[in-house]
Amino acid sequence: MKKLLIALALPLWAAQVHAQIYTTYGPPEPHNIDAGYMSDYSANGTVVLAGGAVTLMNGATYEHGNLMLQNDGIWSSQSGSTDLFDVPGAVTISGTTAPQFYNLQLQNGDAVSITNTAGVDIAGQLDFGTGGPVNTVKANHSNGALRFADNATYTGGLSDAQHVNGYVTKTGNDAFTFPVGSGSDLRTLSISAPAAATDAYSVAWLAGDPGAVGDPSDANALHATGAYAAPISSVSTAGQWDWIPVSGTGEGLTITVSLPDGLVAAMPEDLRLVGWNGSAWVDLSGGSNATGNTEGSTLSGTMIAGITAIGIGSVSTALPVIFSEFSVKKQECAAVLNWTTDMELNNDHFVVERSTDGSNFTVIAEVAAAGNSNTRQEYAYSDDQPANGVNYYRVVQVDVDGKRSSTAIRSLLMHCGNGQLKVYPTVTKGTVYVAMPPGYENTKLSVMGINGQLVPASIMGGGLLRTVQLPTLPAGTYLISIAHNGTMKTVKILYQP
């Protein structure tokens, strides 16, 4: 059964929508949508059967008001025509023959899964709109990819929320940025313009140790990070870009990648783009060009023939530690630092440093390290005497040979009086903090009027930092009473609501 839902005929098709399960296009006759706007709100999706054909022409727009397009026949969108997915929810594009979209707009506000075994083709422009991430089946690598034709482009798609978790293929002689990532993190790879319009390359980001995460396009082969050729002396375990020359060798192309996080232990001048040649990781950079060593910095190299994957390497004993996480959180009047490593090589110990200006750091602790490890290690340190105000922290890794590298800097605002009893602010609109030195954990607080009458204030928190929330009161002077070991201290505050 085939039902055509035309937006201009709303009273006619609106009644059909609620009863309709699928919109099905099948043989014998093909269906042409010539200009205009067509809306399909069948509940379960649109199906093109084997032998069926749908063609959009002369600037037609097909509004997919459902969450599934299954194409086992022909879905062809000619120049200027648009397919619009415009219903909230996760969209699936399935089937066995690739839909040929000219313009594709994703306004579904959720993920898009391309499970069609022949992938999806874009001839004009893909607008990520509110959709994303777009997922392809990695086991089907370039066959099931999101493919861009010569001169095809996209908008959006360059954020952690919007990119392609899987394979993207680009055909043509255009410079191009592959908007690939892990589904939660963007990890782009860009190429300079190929010489031939028939060149085609497919790329995906594969998160995790290349020596443990198989390459789908290479029979899930592992690319050992310990196998490298001079001048490379280490390879990152953060991940790799699968590189498939569908047509052409790619030789001579400039490749630029966006660095993953966790590389702060490596000096930028030591980083190199590396390629897997079937037996080892080899240098593609030929020199120092990294713009930094933090997430989003770029690193470039020149492609050579025979490369099947691209990674991040170093020409020194850099990458001795892969920091995967570093956080600083407040716990009462202490600053608690937590950091994890995914790899350690000849790591002697960690130094914890603190600063009050973000520039001049002081060592406050040393923490023993695992030394050598290929598994996740977790570390923690509690700074029980932070400064009052903004504290800046970093963890410095020290090699057995004395080389040092550090995490990024994290800041934390503390209000604990730095070992002194402190009440602040003394002019308030309703909230007052009481920070106390060690030994005051069991102190009792209360609020009184200037006449000594108790005020029913809310006192929250425990330990050495309390929050006093005043109720609605007349403006004026009140007293914070602090009872400790049989003594009582009062501090005047001015309430100005």
Wavefront OBJ file of the C-alpha trace (Angstrom):
o trace
v 0.000 0.000 0.000
v 1.264 3.479 -0.806
v -0.048 6.701 0.719
v 1.215 10.117 -0.306
v 0.938 12.794 2.346
v 0.930 16.283 0.817
v 1.290 19.160 3.265
v -1.042 21.474 1.345
v -3.882 18.952 1.647
v -3.840 18.913 5.448
v -7.527 18.028 6.044
v -7.200 15.037 3.681
v -4.015 13.444 4.983
v -4.266 14.363 8.640
v -6.946 11.715 9.147
v -4.829 9.155 7.344
v -1.748 9.828 9.489
v -3.117 8.392 12.721
v -4.103 5.074 11.159
v -1.065 4.698 8.944
v 1.780 2.383 10.043
v 4.226 2.698 7.129
v 4.430 4.671 3.933
v 5.507 2.027 1.422
v 6.822 2.585 -2.091
v 7.094 -0.492 -4.270
v 6.951 -1.753 -7.849
v 5.725 -1.599 -10.464
v 5.507 2.189 -10.894
v 8.235 4.608 -9.727
v 7.134 7.687 -7.814
v 8.350 11.187 -8.733
v 7.971 14.163 -6.419
v 8.262 17.134 -8.723
v 8.856 20.367 -6.783
v 6.718 21.342 -3.810
v 6.738 20.055 -0.229
v 5.680 16.585 0.797
v 5.133 15.498 4.404
v 5.192 11.889 5.546
v 4.001 11.362 9.097
v 3.360 7.628 8.967
v 3.920 6.324 12.466
v 6.533 3.653 11.827
v 8.484 5.151 8.958
v 8.992 5.098 5.212
v 9.869 1.938 3.274
v 11.076 1.653 -0.313
v 10.767 -1.975 -1.379
v 13.194 -3.749 -3.686
v 12.156 -2.659 -7.186
v 10.506 0.504 -5.867
v 11.785 3.990 -6.650
v 11.297 7.505 -5.288
v 12.832 10.546 -6.999
v 12.818 14.121 -5.683
v 13.293 16.717 -8.433
v 13.117 20.449 -9.164
v 13.807 21.569 -5.592
v 11.274 19.274 -3.920
v 11.382 18.805 -0.136
v 10.438 15.510 1.493
v 9.675 15.958 5.189
v 10.334 12.729 7.065
v 7.955 13.195 9.965
v 8.918 9.828 11.375
v 12.035 8.130 12.713
v 12.873 5.559 10.040
v 13.744 5.417 6.355
v 14.279 1.894 5.023
v 15.583 1.863 1.485
v 15.808 -1.436 -0.405
v 15.052 0.145 -3.793
v 15.967 3.580 -5.151
v 15.797 6.831 -3.197
v 17.167 9.612 -5.363
v 17.236 13.316 -4.593
v 18.227 15.456 -7.557
v 20.044 18.788 -7.498
v 18.432 21.333 -5.179
v 16.077 18.841 -3.523
v 16.017 18.278 0.237
v 15.299 15.454 2.671
v 14.307 16.794 6.084
v 14.089 14.697 9.247
v 11.989 16.893 11.474
v 10.468 14.860 14.300
v 12.021 14.584 17.793
v 13.779 11.289 18.464
v 16.500 8.925 17.317
v 16.423 8.373 13.542
v 17.444 5.159 11.751
v 18.347 4.983 8.060
v 18.300 1.284 7.200
v 18.027 -1.023 4.211
v 20.323 -2.544 1.609
v 20.766 0.198 -1.015
v 22.183 3.634 -0.231
v 19.720 6.530 -0.357
v 21.047 9.239 -2.677
v 20.425 12.510 -0.837
v 21.209 15.877 -2.367
v 20.563 18.090 0.670
v 19.949 16.354 3.992
v 18.777 18.269 7.068
v 18.704 16.718 10.550
v 16.324 18.545 12.857
v 15.430 15.583 15.066
v 17.376 16.695 18.138
v 18.791 13.228 18.733
v 21.152 10.581 17.388
v 21.003 9.312 13.801
v 21.976 5.691 13.116
v 23.023 4.678 9.608
v 22.548 0.901 9.508
v 21.969 0.701 5.746
v 24.493 -1.880 4.575
v 25.382 0.322 1.584
v 25.688 3.514 3.653
v 24.338 6.963 2.734
v 25.398 9.332 -0.090
v 25.383 13.152 0.058
v 25.713 15.056 -3.229
v 24.959 18.583 -1.979
v 25.038 19.535 1.691
v 24.447 17.805 5.014
v 23.078 20.127 7.692
v 23.576 18.528 11.122
v 20.976 20.979 12.460
v 19.946 19.652 15.874
v 20.825 16.036 15.111
v 23.791 14.087 16.332
v 25.857 12.243 16.814
v 25.531 10.318 13.542
v 26.481 6.662 14.040
v 27.609 4.269 11.334
v 28.335 0.545 11.654
v 32.109 0.381 12.125
v 32.265 -3.312 11.268
v 30.951 -2.331 7.803
v 33.575 0.464 7.617
v 33.652 2.276 4.232
v 30.772 0.277 2.700
v 28.384 1.535 5.356
v 29.885 5.016 5.629
v 28.383 8.471 5.381
v 29.776 9.460 1.966
v 30.285 12.946 0.531
v 30.562 13.333 -3.238
v 32.903 15.703 -5.050
v 32.065 19.297 -3.951
v 29.645 18.066 -1.254
v 29.848 19.903 2.093
v 28.330 19.977 5.557
v 27.356 22.511 8.221
v 27.562 21.846 11.955
v 29.062 18.530 12.942
v 32.187 19.921 14.597
v 31.450 19.534 18.296
v 31.455 16.822 20.940
v 27.670 16.639 20.587
v 27.584 16.712 16.779
v 29.883 14.574 14.676
v 30.073 11.115 13.096
v 30.813 8.175 15.347
v 31.990 5.866 12.583
v 33.190 6.205 9.021
v 33.054 9.242 6.731
v 34.123 8.960 3.090
v 35.015 11.931 0.878
v 35.368 11.763 -2.904
v 36.866 14.575 -4.977
v 39.701 17.073 -5.156
v 38.461 19.291 -2.308
v 40.299 19.967 0.944
v 38.097 18.374 3.573
v 37.723 17.965 7.334
v 36.336 14.604 8.397
v 33.904 15.338 11.274
v 34.632 12.112 13.141
v 34.789 11.213 16.822
v 33.870 8.704 19.488
v 30.214 9.622 19.981
v 31.105 11.852 22.937
v 34.371 13.480 21.780
v 35.168 15.170 18.459
v 38.459 14.027 16.874
v 38.725 15.619 13.431
v 41.151 14.743 10.654
v 41.669 17.133 7.729
v 43.256 16.558 4.336
v 44.603 18.970 1.765
v 43.015 18.900 -1.694
v 43.756 15.668 -3.608
v 44.967 16.013 -7.181
v 42.211 13.895 -8.761
v 38.450 14.358 -8.526
v 38.149 10.565 -8.412
v 40.213 10.218 -5.229
v 38.214 8.904 -2.246
v 39.287 8.384 1.361
v 37.428 6.984 4.344
v 38.237 7.908 7.959
v 37.003 6.946 11.445
v 38.293 7.672 14.951
v 38.925 4.526 17.004
v 39.282 5.423 20.684
v 41.587 3.343 22.877
v 44.967 1.664 22.690
v 45.708 0.724 19.036
v 47.438 -2.345 20.429
v 44.197 -3.482 22.055
v 41.433 -2.018 19.839
v 41.174 -3.794 16.485
v 41.138 -1.986 13.140
v 37.785 -2.881 11.467
v 39.115 -2.321 7.938
v 42.150 -4.545 8.593
v 40.379 -7.694 9.814
v 40.433 -6.208 13.338
v 44.236 -6.371 13.387
v 46.034 -4.766 16.328
v 48.624 -2.031 15.798
v 51.085 -2.464 18.665
v 52.166 0.844 20.188
v 55.508 -0.743 21.002
v 56.296 -1.261 17.292
v 57.755 1.945 15.870
v 60.589 3.099 13.623
v 63.177 5.798 14.382
v 62.942 8.622 15.200
v 59.691 7.621 16.945
v 60.233 6.317 20.473
v 56.674 6.054 21.823
v 53.086 6.019 20.557
v 49.982 7.252 22.368
v 47.377 4.775 23.562
v 44.589 7.391 23.380
v 43.389 6.189 19.970
v 43.947 6.163 16.207
v 42.308 7.288 12.984
v 41.520 4.447 10.597
v 42.671 5.526 7.115
v 41.213 3.785 4.066
v 42.355 4.857 0.560
v 39.173 3.875 -1.295
v 40.526 5.351 -4.522
v 44.023 6.840 -4.786
v 47.022 6.371 -2.491
v 46.820 9.653 -0.586
v 50.557 10.052 -1.040
v 51.630 13.667 -0.575
v 48.434 14.838 1.145
v 48.838 17.053 4.196
v 47.069 15.424 7.140
v 46.095 17.533 10.158
v 44.481 16.059 13.256
v 42.878 17.483 16.370
v 44.701 16.031 19.359
v 42.891 13.953 21.967
v 43.138 14.743 25.659
v 45.597 12.972 27.945
v 48.762 14.104 26.116
v 49.817 16.812 28.576
v 52.763 14.670 29.675
v 54.352 15.087 26.239
v 56.141 18.254 25.204
v 54.541 19.770 22.061
v 57.901 19.938 20.289
v 58.305 16.165 20.678
v 54.927 15.188 19.203
v 54.774 13.658 15.736
v 51.984 12.428 13.502
v 52.614 8.731 12.858
v 51.215 6.210 10.381
v 50.879 2.426 10.623
v 52.563 0.835 7.599
v 51.526 -2.734 8.341
v 54.328 -3.558 10.741
v 55.325 -0.376 12.568
v 54.388 3.222 13.327
v 56.450 5.616 11.186
v 56.988 9.364 11.338
v 54.779 11.468 9.037
v 55.605 14.908 10.484
v 59.318 15.079 9.803
v 59.671 17.811 12.404
v 57.968 19.722 15.187
v 54.641 21.400 14.312
v 52.167 20.669 17.142
v 50.304 23.785 18.248
v 50.139 22.440 21.808
v 49.735 19.273 23.832
v 46.171 19.734 25.070
v 42.869 18.587 23.619
v 42.021 20.394 20.382
v 45.615 21.336 19.538
v 46.614 20.362 16.002
v 49.378 18.184 14.610
v 50.229 17.694 10.925
v 52.146 15.341 8.662
v 52.504 14.248 5.047
v 50.842 11.021 3.933
v 52.927 8.258 2.353
v 51.703 5.229 0.432
v 50.831 2.091 2.380
v 49.495 3.743 5.552
v 46.356 2.143 7.048
v 46.033 4.065 10.342
v 47.163 7.385 11.808
v 48.189 8.029 15.398
v 50.138 10.285 17.763
v 53.776 9.569 18.538
v 56.778 11.174 20.201
v 60.460 11.395 19.302
v 61.636 11.352 22.922
v 60.801 9.279 25.938
v 57.797 11.576 26.127
v 54.381 10.096 26.648
v 55.819 8.452 29.806
v 52.461 9.044 31.458
v 49.051 9.313 29.834
v 46.898 11.395 32.200
v 43.292 10.515 31.445
v 41.610 12.561 34.213
v 42.467 15.310 36.680
v 39.934 16.983 38.968
v 39.923 19.146 42.092
v 36.874 19.226 44.336
v 35.976 20.876 47.633
v 35.260 18.604 50.595
v 34.386 20.794 53.570
v 37.579 22.841 54.077
v 39.862 20.527 52.108
v 40.726 20.494 48.398
v 40.677 16.891 47.137
v 42.715 16.145 44.011
v 42.027 13.027 41.942
v 43.950 11.964 38.849
v 44.194 8.822 36.776
v 46.711 7.485 34.282
v 46.156 5.046 31.440
v 49.868 4.353 30.921
v 53.067 4.891 32.894
v 56.632 4.377 31.697
v 59.589 4.869 34.074
v 57.465 7.102 36.274
v 59.202 7.784 39.605
v 56.667 9.886 41.491
v 54.158 12.727 41.323
v 54.546 16.196 42.823
v 51.435 18.122 43.863
v 51.788 21.881 43.465
v 49.592 24.784 44.571
v 49.490 28.463 43.583
v 47.400 31.459 44.586
v 48.025 33.393 41.370
v 48.118 30.637 38.729
v 51.770 31.365 37.884
v 53.989 30.783 40.905
v 53.596 27.247 42.248
v 54.791 25.689 45.514
v 55.274 21.970 46.139
v 52.874 20.774 48.837
v 53.223 16.976 48.529
v 54.848 14.024 46.807
v 52.825 10.933 45.836
v 54.354 7.564 44.955
v 53.714 6.291 41.400
v 53.097 2.849 39.937
v 56.259 3.264 37.854
v 55.473 1.127 34.815
v 51.895 0.268 33.937
v 49.642 -0.344 30.954
v 46.466 -0.355 33.035
v 44.417 2.415 34.615
v 45.896 3.764 37.863
v 44.011 6.055 40.262
v 45.596 8.587 42.614
v 44.300 11.061 45.190
v 45.611 13.727 47.535
v 43.815 15.944 50.048
v 45.100 19.459 50.659
v 43.810 20.160 54.168
v 45.241 23.676 54.391
v 44.233 25.487 51.185
v 44.528 29.243 51.010
v 41.459 31.364 51.485
v 40.263 32.395 48.017
v 41.210 30.882 44.648
v 43.692 27.991 44.730
v 45.371 26.665 41.571
v 46.593 23.076 41.419
v 48.598 20.898 39.088
v 50.202 17.463 39.357
v 53.739 17.135 38.034
v 55.018 13.744 36.896
v 58.725 13.078 37.489
v 60.609 10.396 35.519
v 63.324 8.227 37.001
v 65.800 10.290 34.955
v 64.455 13.562 36.358
v 62.371 14.696 33.388
v 59.167 16.447 34.401
v 55.765 17.044 32.832
v 52.447 18.152 34.272
v 48.711 18.025 34.065
v 46.582 20.978 33.105
v 45.943 23.549 35.857
v 42.690 23.338 37.829
v 41.319 26.060 40.130
v 39.107 25.922 43.216
v 37.567 28.682 45.320
v 37.895 28.038 49.058
v 36.438 29.959 52.012
v 37.828 28.361 55.143
v 39.740 31.202 56.767
v 43.105 29.485 56.344
v 43.162 28.267 59.943
v 41.335 31.266 61.429
v 37.754 31.783 62.519
v 36.051 33.888 59.870
v 32.486 35.100 59.288
v 31.706 36.539 55.849
v 30.229 38.543 54.322
v 29.382 40.836 57.198
v 26.993 42.800 54.971
v 24.562 40.302 53.483
v 21.272 39.850 51.681
v 20.604 36.633 53.583
v 23.533 34.189 53.316
v 26.525 34.126 55.669
v 29.450 31.658 55.792
v 31.315 30.668 58.940
v 34.763 29.125 58.374
v 36.551 27.694 61.404
v 40.007 26.304 62.186
v 40.688 22.653 63.046
v 39.214 21.697 66.421
v 35.966 23.584 65.834
v 34.149 20.635 64.212
v 31.500 20.436 66.997
v 30.926 24.164 67.318
v 27.280 25.259 67.671
v 26.027 28.297 65.773
v 22.972 30.463 66.299
v 21.641 33.836 65.156
v 20.349 36.529 67.491
v 18.877 39.935 67.184
v 20.769 42.871 68.691
v 18.479 42.452 71.720
v 19.675 38.861 72.273
v 16.497 37.195 70.993
v 17.115 34.042 68.883
v 16.318 34.245 65.169
v 15.040 31.010 63.476
v 17.810 30.870 60.854
v 18.705 27.821 58.777
v 22.228 26.538 59.476
v 23.539 24.032 56.957
v 26.710 22.045 56.491
v 29.017 20.486 59.027
v 32.622 20.279 60.044
v 34.583 23.471 59.616
v 32.412 25.285 57.092
v 28.791 26.251 57.822
v 26.244 28.164 55.781
v 23.794 30.405 57.626
v 20.626 31.271 55.721
v 18.626 34.076 57.308
v 14.824 34.104 57.071
v 12.933 37.191 55.909
v 13.818 39.811 58.511
v 13.685 43.562 58.958
v 16.871 45.208 57.752
v 19.332 45.831 60.538
v 22.148 44.449 62.699
v 22.174 40.806 63.871
v 24.661 38.615 65.727
v 26.193 35.293 64.674
v 26.842 33.362 67.904
v 29.688 30.794 67.883
v 29.752 28.471 70.914
v 32.949 26.452 71.330
v 34.339 24.594 74.382
v 32.274 26.561 76.870
v 33.028 29.941 75.329
v 30.897 32.056 73.050
v 31.958 34.566 70.434
v 29.594 36.867 68.568
v 30.134 38.604 65.238
v 27.958 41.462 64.010
v 26.459 41.275 60.533
v 24.373 43.839 58.695
v 21.284 42.383 56.985
v 20.261 44.406 53.919
v 17.644 42.440 51.906
l 1 2 3 4 5 6 7 8 9 10 11 12 13 14 15 16 17 18 19 20 21 22 23 24 25 26 27 28 29 30 31 32 33 34 35 36 37 38 39 40 41 42 43 44 45 46 47 48 49 50 51 52 53 54 55 56 57 58 59 60 61 62 63 64 65 66 67 68 69 70 71 72 73 74 75 76 77 78 79 80 81 82 83 84 85 86 87 88 89 90 91 92 93 94 95 96 97 98 99 100 101 102 103 104 105 106 107 108 109 110 111 112 113 114 115 116 117 118 119 120 121 122 123 124 125 126 127 128 129 130 131 132 133 134 135 136 137 138 139 140 141 142 143 144 145 146 147 148 149 150 151 152 153 154 155 156 157 158 159 160 161 162 163 164 165 166 167 168 169 170 171 172 173 174 175 176 177 178 179 180 181 182 183 184 185 186 187 188 189 190 191 192 193 194 195 196 197 198 199 200 201 202 203 204 205 206 207 208 209 210 211 212 213 214 215 216 217 218 219 220 221 222 223 224 225 226 227 228 229 230 231 232 233 234 235 236 237 238 239 240 241 242 243 244 245 246 247 248 249 250 251 252 253 254 255 256 257 258 259 260 261 262 263 264 265 266 267 268 269 270 271 272 273 274 275 276 277 278 279 280 281 282 283 284 285 286 287 288 289 290 291 292 293 294 295 296 297 298 299 300 301 302 303 304 305 306 307 308 309 310 311 312 313 314 315 316 317 318 319 320 321 322 323 324 325 326 327 328 329 330 331 332 333 334 335 336 337 338 339 340 341 342 343 344 345 346 347 348 349 350 351 352 353 354 355 356 357 358 359 360 361 362 363 364 365 366 367 368 369 370 371 372 373 374 375 376 377 378 379 380 381 382 383 384 385 386 387 388 389 390 391 392 393 394 395 396 397 398 399 400 401 402 403 404 405 406 407 408 409 410 411 412 413 414 415 416 417 418 419 420 421 422 423 424 425 426 427 428 429 430 431 432 433 434 435 436 437 438 439 440 441 442 443 444 445 446 447 448 449 450 451 452 453 454 455 456 457 458 459 460 461 462 463 464 465 466 467 468 469 470 471 472 473 474 475 476 477 478 479 480 481 482 483 484 485 486 487 488 489 490 491 492 493 494 495 496 497
